[in-house]
Amino acid sequence: MGFGFRNQRGANMLDGGAHFYNTYETKDGKHVCVGAIEPQFYAELVEKSGVDPNRFGPQMDNDRWVDFKAELTEVFKTKTRDEWCEIMEGSDVCFAPVLSILEAPDHPHNRHRETFVTVDGVTQPAPSPRFSRTTPAISHAARIPGEDTRSVLAELGLGADEVDTLETARVVQTTAAG
């Protein structure tokens, strides 16, 4: 028993070895992640997941992590991702659903934090970092790859023939719009 570094992939706390800092598949084939490192958060994970607190007591006994992870793998498969959200969100479990790119903008946390913005009909991540006194401005929607290549290279002093040569050699990409 003990907690120390193991020189193998997937055997340490933050690389997938720990049962309390991992991602699990749910009954509906979706996923949830937990990051209950501190003892008070771990206790909450044990309680909310319904595993035996006596068996799961020694959190940092990494000799038992494989068994604990196997058990939690089965436990998380007993409910859908949304059912686990109902159980764990709003608690101190250090838990989150794994969201698809289409789900992420509509999650309450992301809406509250204004994590995504819509510009010209395209929903995209908001600029970050965001500071209290400085609001980043979005001047346009996402650009088509290569759309600005010619103008940027011209600002750097390259002529049209040089850009054509770079494009022919597949060093840069341009588009008809660029």
C-alpha positions as CSV (number, residue, x, y, z in Angstrom):
1,M,0.0,0.0,0.0
2,G,1.1,3.5,-0.7
3,F,0.9,6.4,-2.9
4,G,3.8,7.1,-5.2
5,F,4.8,7.4,-8.8
6,R,4.8,4.3,-11.0
7,N,6.9,4.4,-14.1
8,Q,4.1,3.0,-16.4
9,R,1.4,4.7,-18.4
10,G,-2.1,4.6,-16.9
11,A,-1.0,3.7,-13.4
12,N,-0.8,7.1,-11.8
13,M,-3.3,9.6,-10.4
14,L,-3.6,11.9,-13.3
15,D,-2.9,9.6,-16.2
16,G,-5.9,7.3,-16.0
17,G,-4.8,5.1,-13.2
18,A,-6.9,6.5,-10.4
19,H,-10.6,5.5,-10.2
20,F,-11.5,8.9,-8.7
21,Y,-9.9,10.9,-11.6
22,N,-11.2,9.3,-14.7
23,T,-13.9,9.1,-17.4
24,Y,-16.6,6.4,-17.4
25,E,-19.1,5.2,-20.0
26,T,-22.7,5.3,-19.0
27,K,-25.7,3.0,-19.8
28,D,-26.6,5.0,-22.9
29,G,-23.1,4.9,-24.4
30,K,-22.3,8.4,-23.3
31,H,-19.7,9.4,-20.8
32,V,-19.1,11.2,-17.5
33,C,-15.9,12.3,-15.9
34,V,-14.9,12.6,-12.2
35,G,-12.0,14.4,-10.6
36,A,-12.5,13.8,-6.9
37,I,-8.9,14.1,-5.7
38,E,-9.4,15.8,-2.3
39,P,-10.8,13.5,0.5
40,Q,-14.1,15.4,1.0
41,F,-14.8,15.2,-2.8
42,Y,-13.9,11.6,-2.9
43,A,-16.3,10.9,0.0
44,E,-19.0,12.5,-1.9
45,L,-18.2,10.4,-5.0
46,V,-18.4,7.2,-3.0
47,E,-21.7,8.3,-1.5
48,K,-23.3,9.4,-4.7
49,S,-22.1,6.5,-6.8
50,G,-23.5,4.0,-4.2
51,V,-20.3,1.9,-3.8
52,D,-19.4,0.4,-0.4
53,P,-17.7,3.2,1.6
54,N,-15.8,0.6,3.7
55,R,-14.4,-1.1,0.6
56,F,-13.6,2.2,-1.1
57,G,-12.2,3.9,2.0
58,P,-8.5,3.8,1.2
59,Q,-8.6,6.3,-1.7
60,M,-4.8,6.6,-2.1
61,D,-4.0,2.9,-2.0
62,N,-2.9,2.7,-5.6
63,D,-2.5,-1.1,-5.3
64,R,-6.4,-1.2,-5.3
65,W,-7.1,1.3,-8.0
66,V,-7.5,-1.3,-10.7
67,D,-10.2,-3.1,-8.8
68,F,-11.9,0.2,-7.7
69,K,-11.9,1.4,-11.3
70,A,-13.3,-1.9,-12.6
71,E,-16.2,-1.6,-10.1
72,L,-16.9,2.0,-10.9
73,T,-16.9,1.2,-14.6
74,E,-19.7,-1.2,-13.9
75,V,-21.5,1.1,-11.6
76,F,-21.6,4.0,-14.1
77,K,-23.0,1.7,-16.7
78,T,-26.1,1.2,-14.6
79,K,-27.5,4.6,-15.4
80,T,-27.7,7.0,-18.3
81,R,-25.5,10.1,-18.4
82,D,-28.5,12.3,-17.7
83,E,-29.4,10.1,-14.7
84,W,-25.9,10.5,-13.3
85,C,-26.2,14.3,-13.9
86,E,-29.4,14.4,-11.8
87,I,-27.6,12.5,-9.0
88,M,-24.2,14.3,-9.0
89,E,-24.6,17.8,-10.5
90,G,-24.9,20.5,-7.8
91,S,-23.0,18.3,-5.3
92,D,-19.3,18.4,-4.4
93,V,-18.4,15.3,-6.4
94,C,-16.2,17.1,-9.0
95,F,-18.2,15.6,-11.8
96,A,-19.2,16.6,-15.3
97,P,-20.9,15.1,-18.3
98,V,-18.8,14.6,-21.4
99,L,-20.7,16.7,-24.0
100,S,-20.7,16.4,-27.7
101,I,-19.7,19.5,-29.7
102,L,-23.4,20.0,-30.5
103,E,-24.5,19.7,-26.8
104,A,-21.8,21.9,-25.3
105,P,-23.2,25.3,-26.2
106,D,-26.5,24.5,-24.6
107,H,-25.2,23.1,-21.3
108,P,-26.4,25.4,-18.4
109,H,-22.8,25.9,-17.2
110,N,-21.6,27.0,-20.6
111,R,-24.6,29.3,-21.1
112,H,-24.1,30.9,-17.7
113,R,-20.4,31.5,-18.4
114,E,-21.1,32.6,-22.0
115,T,-18.5,30.1,-23.2
116,F,-19.9,30.1,-26.7
117,V,-21.0,32.9,-29.0
118,T,-22.9,33.0,-32.3
119,V,-21.4,35.2,-35.0
120,D,-23.0,35.4,-38.5
121,G,-25.1,32.3,-37.6
122,V,-22.1,30.2,-36.6
123,T,-21.8,29.1,-32.9
124,Q,-18.2,29.0,-31.8
125,P,-16.1,29.2,-28.6
126,A,-16.0,32.7,-27.2
127,P,-12.6,34.4,-27.1
128,S,-10.5,33.7,-24.0
129,P,-9.1,34.6,-21.6
130,R,-11.8,37.1,-20.5
131,F,-10.9,39.8,-18.1
132,S,-13.2,41.9,-15.9
133,R,-12.1,45.2,-17.5
134,T,-11.5,44.1,-21.1
135,T,-14.1,42.6,-23.3
136,P,-12.6,40.9,-26.3
137,A,-14.3,41.8,-29.6
138,I,-15.2,39.4,-32.4
139,S,-14.7,41.1,-35.7
140,H,-16.0,38.3,-37.9
141,A,-17.0,34.7,-38.1
142,A,-14.5,31.9,-38.4
143,R,-12.5,32.2,-41.6
144,I,-12.2,29.6,-44.3
145,P,-8.7,28.0,-44.3
146,G,-6.5,30.0,-46.7
147,E,-8.9,32.9,-47.0
148,D,-6.4,35.4,-45.6
149,T,-3.2,33.8,-46.8
150,R,-2.5,36.2,-49.7
151,S,-3.2,39.4,-47.8
152,V,-1.1,38.3,-44.8
153,L,1.8,37.3,-47.0
154,A,1.5,40.5,-48.9
155,E,1.7,42.4,-45.6
156,L,4.9,40.5,-44.9
157,G,6.4,41.7,-48.2
158,L,5.8,38.7,-50.5
159,G,4.7,39.3,-54.0
160,A,2.0,37.4,-55.9
161,D,4.5,35.3,-57.8
162,E,6.2,34.3,-54.5
163,V,2.8,33.3,-53.0
164,D,2.0,31.3,-56.2
165,T,5.3,29.4,-55.9
166,L,4.6,28.6,-52.2
167,E,1.0,27.5,-53.1
168,T,2.3,25.3,-56.0
169,A,4.8,23.7,-53.6
170,R,1.9,23.2,-51.1
171,V,3.7,25.2,-48.5
172,V,0.7,27.5,-48.1
173,Q,-3.0,27.2,-48.9
174,T,-5.0,29.9,-50.5
175,T,-8.7,30.1,-51.5
176,A,-10.5,32.0,-54.2
177,A,-11.9,34.2,-51.5
178,G,-8.3,35.0,-50.2
